[in-house]
């Protein structure tokens, strides 16, 4: 079990402080990363939270997944590693246009 959690379906009102209040009931929270829109600064409806131990992360999943936060049913799961990115960073399917 990983210590990092994915939290989805967050209400627009969710922020680091509100998530800290909720998740600290399950253990020590080490990191909260609320994903925001670059243009507006509003949260995009999901966040990553890192708990102090795998046991606390598991407790947060069991306790908080499916609970209501500001009238939204949040989803709490173990975070998956990021997908590998194309090292060429282009949109041509890996081929370089000339």
MDAnalysis code that builds the backbone (N, CA, C; Angstrom):
import MDAnalysis as mda
import numpy as np

u = mda.Universe.empty(294, n_residues=98, atom_resindex=np.repeat(np.arange(98), 3), trajectory=True)
u.add_TopologyAttr("name", ["N", "CA", "C"] * 98)
u.add_TopologyAttr("resid", np.arange(1, 99))
u.add_TopologyAttr("resname", ["UNK", "UNK", "UNK", "UNK", "UNK", "UNK", "UNK", "UNK", "UNK", "UNK", "UNK", "UNK", "UNK", "UNK", "UNK", "UNK", "UNK", "UNK", "UNK", "UNK", "UNK", "UNK", "UNK", "UNK", "UNK", "UNK", "UNK", "UNK", "UNK", "UNK", "UNK", "UNK", "UNK", "UNK", "UNK", "UNK", "UNK", "UNK", "UNK", "UNK", "UNK", "UNK", "UNK", "UNK", "UNK", "UNK", "UNK", "UNK", "UNK", "UNK", "UNK", "UNK", "UNK", "UNK", "UNK", "UNK", "UNK", "UNK", "UNK", "UNK", "UNK", "UNK", "UNK", "UNK", "UNK", "UNK", "UNK", "UNK", "UNK", "UNK", "UNK", "UNK", "UNK", "UNK", "UNK", "UNK", "UNK", "UNK", "UNK", "UNK", "UNK", "UNK", "UNK", "UNK", "UNK", "UNK", "UNK", "UNK", "UNK", "UNK", "UNK", "UNK", "UNK", "UNK", "UNK", "UNK", "UNK", "UNK"])
u.atoms.positions = np.array([
    [0.847, -1.190, 0.000],
    [0.000, 0.000, 0.000],
    [0.883, 1.240, 0.000],
    [0.545, 2.150, -0.851],
    [1.243, 3.411, -0.982],
    [0.710, 4.409, 0.047],
    [1.468, 5.461, 0.322],
    [1.013, 6.513, 1.236],
    [0.282, 7.632, 0.497],
    [0.405, 7.651, -0.832],
    [-0.168, 8.735, -1.625],
    [-1.570, 8.359, -2.104],
    [-2.510, 9.302, -1.939],
    [-3.902, 9.068, -2.282],
    [-4.362, 10.017, -3.378],
    [-5.275, 9.532, -4.193],
    [-5.977, 10.359, -5.169],
    [-7.351, 10.650, -4.580],
    [-7.741, 11.915, -4.570],
    [-9.054, 12.301, -4.068],
    [-9.782, 13.001, -5.206],
    [-10.890, 12.424, -5.647],
    [-11.627, 12.958, -6.781],
    [-13.031, 13.401, -6.432],
    [-13.656, 14.061, -7.391],
    [-15.011, 14.592, -7.282],
    [-15.125, 15.639, -6.171],
    [-14.070, 16.440, -6.031],
    [-14.078, 17.481, -5.006],
    [-14.975, 18.645, -5.418],
    [-15.642, 19.261, -4.441],
    [-16.406, 20.468, -4.746],
    [-15.440, 21.624, -5.025],
    [-15.907, 22.623, -5.741],
    [-15.071, 23.795, -6.055],
    [-14.607, 24.520, -4.802],
    [-15.344, 24.369, -3.715],
    [-14.996, 25.044, -2.463],
    [-13.840, 24.377, -1.720],
    [-13.444, 23.180, -2.123],
    [-12.385, 22.452, -1.412],
    [-11.044, 23.156, -1.581],
    [-10.288, 23.202, -0.480],
    [-8.944, 23.768, -0.500],
    [-8.062, 22.967, 0.453],
    [-6.802, 23.361, 0.581],
    [-5.882, 22.609, 1.432],
    [-6.381, 22.521, 2.871],
    [-6.880, 23.628, 3.394],
    [-7.326, 23.645, 4.786],
    [-8.522, 22.711, 5.010],
    [-9.497, 22.757, 4.124],
    [-10.681, 21.899, 4.312],
    [-10.305, 20.421, 4.176],
    [-9.395, 20.098, 3.265],
    [-8.958, 18.707, 3.119],
    [-8.125, 18.262, 4.307],
    [-7.299, 19.161, 4.848],
    [-6.514, 18.823, 6.040],
    [-7.434, 18.484, 7.204],
    [-8.499, 19.253, 7.387],
    [-9.443, 18.992, 8.473],
    [-10.079, 17.614, 8.341],
    [-10.430, 17.224, 7.122],
    [-11.093, 15.938, 6.892],
    [-10.100, 14.780, 7.034],
    [-8.948, 14.865, 6.375],
    [-8.032, 13.735, 6.330],
    [-7.214, 13.566, 7.602],
    [-7.041, 14.616, 8.380],
    [-6.279, 14.482, 9.621],
    [-7.008, 13.618, 10.644],
    [-8.291, 13.377, 10.442],
    [-9.040, 12.472, 11.316],
    [-8.580, 11.023, 11.143],
    [-7.899, 10.743, 10.028],
    [-7.433, 9.380, 9.738],
    [-5.943, 9.202, 10.010],
    [-5.254, 10.274, 10.388],
    [-3.827, 10.183, 10.665],
    [-3.113, 11.470, 10.276],
    [-1.789, 11.382, 10.261],
    [-0.958, 12.553, 9.948],
    [-0.892, 12.779, 8.445],
    [-1.229, 13.984, 8.038],
    [-1.182, 14.362, 6.628],
    [0.156, 15.053, 6.385],
    [0.932, 14.542, 5.425],
    [2.236, 15.124, 5.138],
    [2.203, 16.112, 3.981],
    [1.313, 15.894, 3.011],
    [1.294, 16.751, 1.828],
    [-0.113, 16.785, 1.251],
    [-0.543, 17.972, 0.834],
    [-1.811, 18.136, 0.123],
    [-1.519, 18.939, -1.128],
    [-1.870, 18.371, -2.272],
    [-1.654, 19.046, -3.555],
    [-2.995, 19.121, -4.278],
    [-3.670, 20.266, -4.143],
    [-4.941, 20.486, -4.827],
    [-4.605, 20.955, -6.240],
    [-5.087, 20.236, -7.250],
    [-4.780, 20.561, -8.640],
    [-5.701, 21.698, -9.092],
    [-5.084, 22.773, -9.580],
    [-5.844, 23.962, -9.968],
    [-5.669, 24.279, -11.446],
    [-6.638, 24.996, -11.971],
    [-6.596, 25.472, -13.342],
    [-5.616, 26.647, -13.417],
    [-4.711, 26.616, -14.376],
    [-3.711, 27.682, -14.484],
    [-4.339, 29.040, -14.768],
    [-5.375, 29.066, -15.580],
    [-5.983, 30.335, -15.989],
    [-6.842, 30.954, -14.887],
    [-7.640, 30.138, -14.200],
    [-8.599, 30.683, -13.237],
    [-8.164, 30.536, -11.782],
    [-7.275, 29.587, -11.500],
    [-6.855, 29.339, -10.130],
    [-7.828, 28.468, -9.347],
    [-8.967, 28.102, -9.957],
    [-9.942, 27.241, -9.290],
    [-9.452, 25.796, -9.295],
    [-9.861, 25.046, -8.277],
    [-9.464, 23.640, -8.265],
    [-10.185, 22.899, -9.380],
    [-9.521, 21.864, -9.886],
    [-10.071, 21.088, -11.000],
    [-10.932, 19.914, -10.534],
    [-11.154, 19.819, -9.240],
    [-12.015, 18.762, -8.722],
    [-11.283, 17.535, -8.240],
    [-9.936, 17.626, -8.162],
    [-9.205, 16.499, -7.593],
    [-7.935, 16.981, -6.913],
    [-7.384, 16.104, -6.066],
    [-6.184, 16.437, -5.303],
    [-5.412, 15.162, -5.017],
    [-4.159, 15.338, -4.622],
    [-3.327, 14.237, -4.153],
    [-2.946, 14.537, -2.714],
    [-3.091, 13.538, -1.873],
    [-2.790, 13.686, -0.446],
    [-1.840, 12.574, -0.047],
    [-0.796, 12.949, 0.681],
    [0.164, 11.961, 1.150],
    [0.043, 11.847, 2.661],
    [-0.242, 10.635, 3.113],
    [-0.366, 10.364, 4.543],
    [1.002, 9.923, 5.082],
    [1.153, 9.912, 6.403],
    [2.437, 9.590, 7.026],
    [2.814, 8.114, 6.888],
    [1.819, 7.233, 6.792],
    [2.121, 5.802, 6.693],
    [1.110, 5.113, 5.780],
    [1.488, 3.952, 5.257],
    [0.534, 3.200, 4.434],
    [-0.735, 2.817, 5.203],
    [-0.605, 2.534, 6.486],
    [-1.773, 2.188, 7.299],
    [-2.752, 3.338, 7.417],
    [-2.221, 4.546, 7.566],
    [-3.092, 5.718, 7.647],
    [-3.754, 5.991, 6.300],
    [-3.039, 5.740, 5.219],
    [-3.618, 5.904, 3.884],
    [-4.768, 4.917, 3.690],
    [-4.562, 3.674, 4.106],
    [-5.617, 2.666, 3.990],
    [-6.825, 3.040, 4.837],
    [-6.580, 3.564, 6.023],
    [-7.682, 3.994, 6.897],
    [-8.461, 5.129, 6.234],
    [-7.759, 6.068, 5.591],
    [-8.433, 7.183, 4.915],
    [-9.307, 6.677, 3.776],
    [-8.821, 5.698, 3.023],
    [-9.617, 5.130, 1.930],
    [-10.885, 4.488, 2.490],
    [-10.717, 3.648, 3.504],
    [-11.862, 2.942, 4.079],
    [-12.860, 3.881, 4.752],
    [-12.353, 4.927, 5.371],
    [-13.214, 5.838, 6.124],
    [-13.876, 6.897, 5.253],
    [-13.143, 7.431, 4.271],
    [-13.607, 8.623, 3.559],
    [-14.147, 8.388, 2.153],
    [-13.798, 7.278, 1.512],
    [-14.300, 7.026, 0.165],
    [-15.823, 6.929, 0.187],
    [-16.466, 7.750, -0.626],
    [-17.921, 7.745, -0.698],
    [-18.604, 8.668, 0.282],
    [-17.841, 9.394, 1.090],
    [-18.453, 10.329, 2.031],
    [-18.741, 11.665, 1.339],
    [-19.556, 12.474, 1.979],
    [-19.967, 13.754, 1.409],
    [-19.066, 14.881, 1.913],
    [-18.674, 15.756, 0.980],
    [-17.932, 16.965, 1.305],
    [-18.602, 18.099, 0.539],
    [-19.233, 19.005, 1.246],
    [-19.991, 20.108, 0.623],
    [-20.940, 19.600, -0.468],
    [-21.741, 18.612, -0.119],
    [-22.760, 18.034, -1.004],
    [-22.207, 17.305, -2.225],
    [-20.952, 16.865, -2.173],
    [-20.363, 16.054, -3.250],
    [-19.817, 14.765, -2.637],
    [-20.083, 13.653, -3.295],
    [-19.567, 12.365, -2.831],
    [-18.142, 12.201, -3.341],
    [-17.169, 12.282, -2.433],
    [-15.769, 12.221, -2.846],
    [-15.308, 10.787, -3.060],
    [-14.326, 10.638, -3.917],
    [-13.706, 9.348, -4.191],
    [-12.286, 9.381, -3.640],
    [-11.922, 8.385, -2.865],
    [-10.576, 8.309, -2.295],
    [-9.995, 6.954, -2.666],
    [-8.886, 6.982, -3.406],
    [-8.218, 5.753, -3.857],
    [-6.713, 5.903, -3.705],
    [-6.035, 4.782, -3.797],
    [-4.576, 4.828, -3.838],
    [-4.163, 5.476, -5.162],
    [-3.223, 6.417, -5.097],
    [-2.759, 7.096, -6.307],
    [-1.930, 6.132, -7.147],
    [-2.137, 6.191, -8.456],
    [-1.347, 5.379, -9.384],
    [-0.145, 6.190, -9.846],
    [0.932, 5.521, -10.214],
    [2.082, 6.275, -10.739],
    [1.702, 6.953, -12.049],
    [2.323, 8.105, -12.339],
    [1.994, 8.802, -13.581],
    [2.356, 7.971, -14.807],
    [1.578, 8.138, -15.859],
    [1.841, 7.430, -17.118],
    [3.110, 7.991, -17.748],
    [3.872, 7.154, -18.433],
    [5.077, 7.655, -19.094],
    [4.713, 8.681, -20.159],
    [5.542, 9.698, -20.275],
    [5.290, 10.757, -21.244],
    [6.174, 10.569, -22.461],
    [5.705, 11.077, -23.581],
    [6.469, 11.049, -24.816],
    [7.651, 11.996, -24.669],
    [8.867, 11.491, -24.809],
    [10.056, 12.309, -24.600],
    [10.247, 13.352, -25.690],
    [9.582, 13.183, -26.822],
    [9.719, 14.152, -27.908],
    [8.834, 15.363, -27.699],
    [7.826, 15.214, -26.860],
    [6.907, 16.303, -26.531],
    [6.315, 16.970, -27.775],
    [5.873, 16.154, -28.725],
    [5.186, 16.703, -29.888],
    [3.888, 15.941, -30.098],
    [3.113, 16.381, -31.036],
    [1.792, 15.780, -31.248],
    [1.735, 14.967, -32.535],
    [2.856, 14.664, -33.098],
    [2.866, 13.968, -34.389],
    [3.034, 12.475, -34.248],
    [2.730, 11.933, -33.080],
    [2.799, 10.493, -32.889],
    [4.228, 9.970, -32.809],
    [5.142, 10.802, -32.411],
    [6.536, 10.364, -32.263],
    [7.400, 10.729, -33.458],
    [6.807, 11.164, -34.541],
    [7.578, 11.560, -35.707],
    [7.855, 13.067, -35.648],
    [9.039, 13.442, -36.037],
    [9.408, 14.851, -36.045],
    [9.118, 15.410, -37.429],
    [8.359, 16.488, -37.457],
    [8.041, 17.129, -38.734],
    [9.237, 17.984, -39.183],
    [9.468, 17.963, -40.497],
    [10.571, 18.789, -41.037],
    [10.053, 19.738, -42.068],
])
